[in-house]
Amino acid sequence: MFQTVAVPYWLLVLILLFAAVTFASHFLFPSVRWFFRRRMERAVEELNKRLDRPIQPFKLMRRQDNVIRLIYDPHVMEAVAEYARTEGVPRSVAFAKAKSYAREIVPGFSTAAYFGFAIWVARKLSQAFYSVQLGGGDSQTLRGIDNKSAVVFVMNHRSNMDYVLVTWLAADRSALSYAVGEWARVWPLKALIRAMGAYFIRRRYSSPLYRAVLARYVQMSIQEGVTQAMFPEGGLSLNGTVGPAKKGLLHYIVRDFNPTNERDVVFVPVALNYDRVLEDRILISASETGERRFRVRLREAAGWIWQLIWLKLRGKFHKFGYAAVCYGAPVSLQDFMTNHPNASTEALADTLMTRIRAAVPLLPVPLAAAAMVRAGGSATMATLLEKGGALIAEAGESRANVHLPEGRAETALKSGIEALILRGILEEKDGTIHIGPGQDSTLGFYAASVLQRLAEPEPEVEQTPTVEMPDASET
C-alpha cells in the first residue's frame, strides 16, 4: 500500500493537472466568486443610493437563472405544447427551440459594463459630436413618478446615436433596458450590448413560439419593475418625421396588465432631434429606394472614422451642431385603462406618439431648412430670416420646444443656414441662397421635424415651451 509506484512523466502531469482543476472548481473558484459577488452587491447598494430608480434584483440575476425561469414559465410551456401540436414535432424539439429563443433574448446585465464603460463612452461620444441639450424642467419628470411603478421610455428614432444620448442623460436616474433589433447581433457588439442589459428582438422571421417567449420576457421584466426603453416606430425614420407606432411590445405590456395591480406602468414619451443626423444620407437613400436593410461597408465606416480622428488631431474638427432631448407628459397605464376601459393598444400607441411629436425639440438647422422650404427653395438671407422668424413665432404659439442659442432667433437661424451651406445642402450666389443640386431630399429630411410639429394640434397636456435650454452638462 505504501510502496513506490513508477508512473510516466506525462501521466504525473495529467494527474496533477486534474487535481489542480478539481481544487480550483470546488474550493478556489467558489471563494473567488463569493468575494467578487459581495463586492458587486456592496457597489450596487451604493449605486442605488444615488439613482432615482434603483436597479431591480431581477436585472441583477445571473443570465442563466433568468433563462431557466423564462423557459419554465407556465405561459411559455403552453406555447411549447401548442407549437409541438401545430408543427407536428416532439415536445422536446419544441422545448429546445424555445430555450434557444430564450438564450437569444435574455440579457446578462453588468453594472461595471453599464455604469463604468458604457456611460463613459456615451458621454464622450455625445459631447464629441454635439452640443447636447436637455429640455428645461425635464429632469423633474421622472422624480414625480411613483417608485413602485415600472417606467417605460418610448422614443422617436432619429439616429443610432439615440441609444448613446439617452443612456448618458438617464445615467443618474436609472439603468435602461433597451429593446435592440437584429442589426446589433454581430461581434463584438452583441456581448457588449447584452452586458448593458439590452435584449434582442427579431423584427423578421419570427414564429408564434418566438413571440410567446419574447412577450413573456417583456412581461416578467415589467412585473419586476425594470426600467425599459423602446422605439415604437420599430426603425429609424427615413424622412425625418415621427412615424406611426408598431404595437408589438406595447401589446405585450397591455395584454398582461391588470389595472388593480399595485405596480403601475408609466410610459414616458421622449423626443430627440439633431442638427445633423449621422446616417442622413443612408436613410434618405433608403427612403428613395424603399429598401430598409441598410448595408454599410466596413471600409467606408472605417474611412469616415479615420477622417474624423484626423480632423480632431489637426484641430479642424467642428461639432455637428446641437442634439436635444425633451420629455413629453407621462402616461399612466393604470389611469389610461381606467378612463378608457374599451380602448385598444392602438389608442394607447396613438396617444404616446402624439405626445412624442408634441415634445420634439426644434433646433437651428431644422428651423433653417423649414424656412427655405417655406421660401420656395430660393431666397435672400433677409427673406430666410423673416420666414424663420415666422416659424419660431408659430412654434411659440403651439407651445413647441424651441432651442435658440443665446435665446436669439436670428443667431439660431444664421447658424443653421451656415451649417447647411457648409454641407452643400444650400448654396449662396449673387446674394441669393438656393437649394444645392440634388439636395432637395436632404433639405426636406431636416425640415420635416419642424413642419410636422407645426402641423400638429396643440398638446392636450399643459406643456411649457422651451425657448432656451441649458447645456446637459449643467443640468
C-alpha atoms as one frame of an Amber mdcrd trajectory, in Angstrom:
protein
   0.000   0.000   0.000   2.881   2.359   0.788   5.186   1.099  -1.918   6.580
   3.454  -4.532   4.799   3.248  -7.866   6.551   4.375 -11.022   4.407   6.315
 -13.495   5.312   8.002 -16.752   6.071  11.702 -16.544   3.143  12.607 -18.828
   0.735  10.711 -16.572   2.027  12.522 -13.466   1.497  15.870 -15.165  -2.010
  14.812 -16.168  -2.866  13.699 -12.598  -1.573  16.960 -11.130  -3.493  18.960
 -13.744  -6.772  17.179 -12.925  -6.101  17.708  -9.196  -5.489  21.415  -9.751
  -8.681  21.794 -11.801 -10.704  19.948  -9.147  -9.279  22.094  -6.378  -9.984
  25.289  -8.306 -13.545  24.334  -9.271 -14.544  23.054  -5.809 -12.631  25.366
  -3.463 -10.915  28.301  -5.176 -13.478  29.467  -7.731 -16.484  29.439  -5.351
 -14.490  31.532  -2.857 -13.387  33.955  -5.546 -16.931  34.210  -6.927 -18.283
  34.830  -3.434 -15.650  37.534  -2.843 -16.444  39.396  -6.071 -20.179  38.838
  -5.626 -20.059  40.527  -2.232 -18.059  43.421  -3.665 -20.570  43.788  -6.500
 -23.529  43.745  -4.094 -21.936  46.493  -1.992 -21.225  48.531  -5.135 -24.853
  48.141  -6.277 -26.110  49.203  -2.834 -24.023  52.391  -3.041 -25.101  52.978
  -6.644 -28.788  52.590  -5.809 -28.488  55.344  -3.207 -27.843  57.944  -5.916
 -30.220  56.592  -8.586 -33.763  57.948  -8.741 -34.941  54.470  -9.693 -32.773
  51.713  -8.100 -31.629  48.685 -10.101 -34.132  45.868  -9.586 -32.959  42.404
  -8.328 -34.415  40.829 -11.481 -31.888  42.756 -13.555 -29.002  41.545 -11.363
 -29.879  37.838 -11.538 -27.478  35.561 -13.376 -28.373  35.307 -17.031 -28.647
  31.525 -16.893 -31.085  31.749 -13.973 -33.306  34.128 -15.928 -33.175  31.857
 -18.982 -34.332  28.886 -16.879 -37.027  30.967 -15.181 -38.296  32.114 -18.580
 -38.426  28.749 -20.369 -40.172  27.041 -17.454 -42.771  29.797 -17.135 -46.303
  28.291 -17.480 -47.164  30.623 -20.386 -44.062  29.566 -22.291 -44.702  25.881
 -21.589 -48.223  26.290 -23.000 -46.730  27.898 -26.114 -44.262  24.987 -26.413
 -47.117  22.471 -26.280 -49.103  24.420 -28.878 -46.084  24.692 -31.170 -45.392
  20.959 -30.896 -49.016  20.187 -31.749 -49.353  22.563 -34.708 -45.938  21.760
 -36.202 -46.177  18.051 -35.540 -42.838  17.808 -33.731 -41.929  16.198 -30.368
 -42.263  18.453 -27.334 -38.551  18.038 -26.651 -37.795  19.618 -30.029 -40.214
  22.489 -29.379 -38.746  22.976 -25.901 -35.202  23.094 -27.300 -36.289  25.756
 -29.798 -37.929  27.810 -27.028 -34.739  27.515 -24.987 -32.660  28.801 -27.901
 -35.047  31.764 -28.230 -34.738  32.492 -24.505 -30.943  32.450 -24.691 -31.119
  34.798 -27.660 -33.408  37.278 -25.889 -32.343  37.337 -22.232 -29.547  39.845
 -21.445 -26.758  39.487 -18.893 -26.591  42.867 -17.174 -23.236  44.030 -15.818
 -23.150  47.086 -13.544 -19.458  47.562 -14.320 -20.061  47.474 -18.085 -23.072
  49.811 -17.869 -22.090  52.394 -15.264 -18.377  52.158 -15.927 -17.551  51.662
 -19.579 -20.888  52.351 -21.336 -21.767  55.608 -19.557 -18.225  56.946 -20.010
 -18.229  56.125 -23.733 -21.765  57.519 -24.183 -20.792  60.806 -22.535 -17.573
  61.162 -24.529 -19.225  60.341 -27.869 -22.189  62.647 -27.242 -20.003  65.574
 -26.241 -17.539  64.916 -29.071 -20.186  65.084 -31.799 -22.769  67.507 -30.419
 -23.571  70.288 -28.029 -26.109  68.329 -26.001 -29.242  69.970 -24.657 -31.826
  68.678 -22.190 -35.211  70.372 -22.148 -35.697  72.802 -19.268 -37.559  71.273
 -16.310 -37.486  67.783 -17.813 -35.298  66.456 -15.002 -38.364  66.584 -12.735
 -40.407  64.254 -14.959 -39.052  61.002 -13.562 -38.859  62.240  -9.989 -42.623
  62.736  -9.972 -43.337  59.069 -10.774 -44.106  56.586  -8.002 -41.032  54.440
  -7.300 -43.203  51.301  -7.331 -44.171  51.924 -10.951 -42.393  50.337 -13.891
 -41.159  53.081 -16.220 -41.068  52.621 -19.995 -39.345  55.273 -22.117 -40.955
  55.459 -25.566 -38.825  57.391 -28.042 -38.782  58.552 -31.628 -35.902  57.013
 -33.576 -33.802  59.585 -35.449 -30.334  58.055 -35.292 -28.346  55.229 -33.748
 -26.928  57.988 -31.547 -30.302  57.863 -29.754 -29.084  54.880 -27.705 -25.905
  56.704 -26.745 -27.542  60.029 -25.937 -30.408  58.731 -23.787 -28.158  56.237
 -21.965 -25.919  59.081 -20.827 -28.673  61.560 -19.953 -30.547  58.935 -17.879
 -27.379  57.669 -16.147 -28.094  59.360 -12.811 -31.713  58.218 -12.793 -31.839
  54.574 -13.828 -30.263  51.756 -15.824 -32.217  51.400 -19.063 -33.060  48.061
 -20.656 -33.299  48.602 -24.418 -35.130  46.539 -26.993 -32.491  46.239 -29.733
 -33.045  44.984 -33.265 -31.180  42.314 -35.196 -28.598  44.777 -36.532 -26.677
  44.592 -33.231 -26.319  40.805 -33.178 -22.774  40.975 -34.532 -19.432  40.545
 -32.829 -18.285  42.370 -30.717 -21.440  44.495 -30.281 -23.546  41.505 -29.231
 -21.685  40.788 -25.973 -21.335  44.473 -25.078 -24.994  45.325 -25.688 -26.134
  42.253 -23.758 -23.894  43.251 -20.816 -25.589  46.663 -20.844 -28.928  44.951
 -20.153 -30.394  45.232 -23.660 -32.439  42.380 -25.092 -32.547  41.433 -28.752
 -35.746  41.204 -30.740 -36.401  39.800 -34.197 -38.381  42.063 -36.458 -38.485
  39.479 -39.236 -38.798  35.704 -39.483 -40.373  35.303 -36.032 -42.628  32.342
 -35.239 -45.584  32.229 -32.788 -43.324  30.392 -30.325 -40.678  33.108 -30.546
 -43.282  35.832 -29.992 -44.615  33.931 -26.959 -41.133  33.732 -25.398 -40.412
  37.404 -26.137 -43.803  38.513 -24.802 -43.285  36.622 -21.565 -39.801  38.076
 -21.030 -41.107  41.627 -21.532 -43.993  40.968 -19.160 -41.734  39.446 -16.488
 -39.314  42.383 -16.600 -42.208  44.860 -16.347 -43.671  42.933 -13.404 -40.289
  43.196 -11.660 -40.148  46.974 -12.219 -37.242  47.030 -14.695 -36.950  50.397
 -16.464 -37.435  49.815 -20.203 -36.627  51.883 -23.290 -38.159  51.193 -26.683
 -38.630  52.779 -30.105 -42.288  52.240 -31.074 -41.580  53.183 -34.714 -39.592
  49.956 -34.995 -36.783  51.534 -37.017 -35.012  54.732 -37.941 -37.101  57.499
 -39.500 -36.381  57.622 -43.242 -37.998  61.003 -43.895 -37.306  62.965 -40.698
 -40.826  62.739 -39.266 -42.109  60.795 -36.257 -43.861  57.818 -37.829 -46.700
  55.595 -36.589 -46.078  53.032 -33.870 -45.647  49.313 -34.313 -47.590  47.894
 -31.435 -45.828  44.574 -30.731 -44.031  45.358 -27.462 -46.788  47.718 -26.304
 -49.347  44.981 -26.900 -47.356  42.517 -24.778 -47.338  45.002 -21.872 -51.025
  45.936 -22.148 -52.181  42.331 -22.570 -50.626  41.265 -19.267 -51.588  44.381
 -17.277 -54.282  44.408 -14.610 -55.466  47.917 -13.560 -55.888  46.666  -9.994
 -52.185  45.779  -9.734 -50.170  47.580  -7.091 -47.406  48.237  -9.636 -48.429
  50.716 -12.336 -46.712  51.048 -15.717 -45.834  54.626 -16.655 -44.880  55.458
 -20.232 -42.545  58.452 -20.578 -42.516  59.937 -24.107 -39.019  61.042 -25.150
 -38.384  63.187 -28.236 -34.957  63.578 -29.826 -33.706  65.793 -32.631 -30.365
  66.668 -34.200 -28.837  69.439 -36.250 -27.137  66.662 -38.167 -28.134  63.000
 -38.265 -25.007  60.900 -38.763 -26.779  58.421 -41.070 -28.806  61.005 -43.030
 -27.509  60.050 -46.498 -28.132  56.349 -45.869 -31.656  56.987 -44.559 -32.589
  59.293 -47.436 -31.291  56.747 -49.952 -33.317  54.006 -48.225 -36.417  56.201
 -48.412 -35.948  56.699 -52.135 -35.290  53.034 -52.925 -37.796  51.610 -50.423
 -35.149  49.225 -49.041 -34.854  49.388 -45.258 -31.924  46.986 -44.970 -29.013
  49.365 -44.621 -25.784  47.951 -45.970 -22.852  49.938 -44.623 -19.442  48.785
 -45.833 -16.892  48.415 -43.052 -14.235  50.040 -45.232 -16.398  53.136 -45.705
 -17.243  53.317 -41.989 -13.572  52.913 -41.017 -12.598  55.618 -43.519 -15.181
  58.012 -42.079 -13.994  57.372 -38.518 -10.357  57.863 -39.522 -11.253  61.132
 -41.256 -12.891  62.406 -38.060  -9.883  61.357 -35.966  -7.517  63.072 -38.423
  -9.546  66.308 -38.289  -9.603  66.093 -34.491  -5.820  65.635 -34.314  -5.303
  68.657 -36.578  -7.708  70.761 -34.534 -10.045  71.232 -37.516 -12.959  69.118
 -36.325 -16.173  71.005 -35.595 -19.147  69.561 -33.760 -22.233  68.631 -35.743
 -24.337  71.303 -34.063 -26.936  70.591 -31.382 -28.588  67.401 -30.192 -31.589
  67.810 -27.919 -33.778  65.575 -25.768 -37.153  66.572 -24.349 -39.630  64.564
 -22.275 -43.326  64.584 -23.005 -46.148  64.248 -20.495 -46.095  60.719 -18.916
 -48.983  58.304 -19.469 -50.063  56.048 -16.610 -51.332  52.752 -17.990 -53.480
  52.318 -14.896 -55.192  55.679 -15.420 -55.453  55.160 -19.179 -57.230  51.810
 -18.837 -59.460  53.093 -16.050 -60.519  56.180 -18.035 -60.748  54.288 -21.347
 -61.903  50.778 -20.402 -62.649  49.782 -24.003 -59.594  51.407 -25.573 -57.287
  49.270 -27.695 -53.499  49.131 -27.820 -53.772  51.245 -30.970 -55.395  54.052
 -28.956 -52.583  53.947 -26.397 -49.964  53.931 -29.166 -51.613  56.926 -30.847
 -51.619  58.818 -27.547 -47.937  58.121 -26.956 -46.886  59.062 -30.495 -48.914
  62.287 -30.287 -47.071  63.249 -27.106 -43.710  62.368 -28.647 -44.454  64.584
 -31.657 -45.553  67.397 -29.348 -42.239  67.216 -27.451 -39.895  67.156 -30.477
 -37.287  69.933 -29.973 -36.855  72.381 -32.849 -33.186  73.142 -33.497 -31.328
  75.719 -35.656 -30.632  73.516 -38.712 -34.174  72.068 -38.973 -35.596  75.582
 -38.490 -33.355  76.963 -41.260 -34.299  74.071 -43.549 -38.007  74.610 -42.883
 -37.581  78.354 -43.580 -36.069  77.529 -47.001 -38.940  75.147 -47.770 -41.439
  77.874 -46.828 -39.498  80.309 -49.038 -39.924  78.035 -52.053 -36.309  76.902
 -52.427 -34.662  80.256 -53.141 -34.461  83.461 -51.120 -32.210  86.194 -49.822
 -30.786  85.999 -46.319 -33.236  88.667 -45.167 -36.192  86.686 -46.527 -34.970
  83.475 -44.907 -34.597  85.224 -41.560 -38.119  86.600 -41.949 -39.566  83.173
 -42.801 -37.615  81.595 -39.949 -38.823  84.224 -37.506 -42.417  83.480 -38.521
 -41.782  79.757 -37.930 -40.390  80.432 -34.457 -43.366  82.635 -33.594 -45.708
  79.907 -34.841 -43.834  77.339 -32.755 -44.190  79.529 -29.675 -47.941  79.784
 -30.199 -48.209  75.981 -30.432 -46.102  75.591 -27.246 -43.329  73.715 -29.049
 -39.886  73.133 -27.561 -37.613  75.547 -29.433 -33.871  75.788 -28.853 -32.378
  79.184 -29.681 -28.670  79.660 -28.883 -28.369  82.611 -26.523 -32.148  82.978
 -26.806 -31.884  84.842 -30.138 -33.853  83.736 -33.189 -31.556  85.478 -35.680
 -28.440  83.824 -34.225 -30.062  80.384 -34.387 -31.260  80.816 -37.972 -27.936
  82.175 -39.224 -26.030  79.286 -37.629 -28.471  76.816 -39.181 -28.160  78.391
 -42.650 -24.360  78.443 -42.406 -24.320  74.735 -41.443 -26.495  73.866 -44.458
 -24.254  75.899 -46.784 -21.129  74.254 -45.353 -22.529  70.799 -46.209 -23.579
  71.889 -49.705 -27.277  71.449 -48.985 -27.736  75.170 -49.634 -25.664  77.375
 -51.921 -25.223  81.150 -51.956 -24.718  83.020 -55.207 -25.123  86.701 -56.037
 -26.808  87.418 -52.715 -29.382  84.644 -53.161 -29.465  81.368 -51.250 -30.919
  78.347 -53.026 -31.010  74.557 -52.710 -27.865  72.782 -53.885 -28.080  70.409
 -56.871 -29.714  67.135 -55.857 -30.181  68.279 -52.244 -33.972  68.653 -52.188
 -34.455  65.347 -50.317 -31.805  66.211 -47.737 -33.326  69.636 -47.112 -36.769
  68.077 -46.755 -35.378  65.447 -44.369 -34.240  68.148 -41.926 -37.235  70.441
 -42.422 -39.685  67.592 -41.742 -39.328  67.623 -37.936 -40.310  71.311 -37.790
 -43.091  71.182 -40.369 -44.635  68.082 -38.800 -44.569  69.634 -35.319 -46.224
  72.846 -36.518 -48.898  70.854 -38.344 -49.820  69.090 -35.084 -52.625  70.477
 -32.900 -51.626  71.944 -29.556 -50.827  69.221 -26.979 -53.722  68.391 -24.688
 -51.471  68.288 -21.624 -50.049  71.545 -20.365 -46.510  71.867 -21.713 -44.336
  74.916 -21.252 -42.376  75.831 -24.396 -38.613  75.834 -24.047 -37.012  78.878
 -25.651 -33.501  78.389 -24.317 -32.279  75.093 -22.942 -29.266  74.727 -20.648
 -26.351  72.517 -21.590 -26.878  68.923 -20.453 -23.624  69.047 -18.534 -25.048
  71.869 -16.443 -28.376  70.218 -15.584
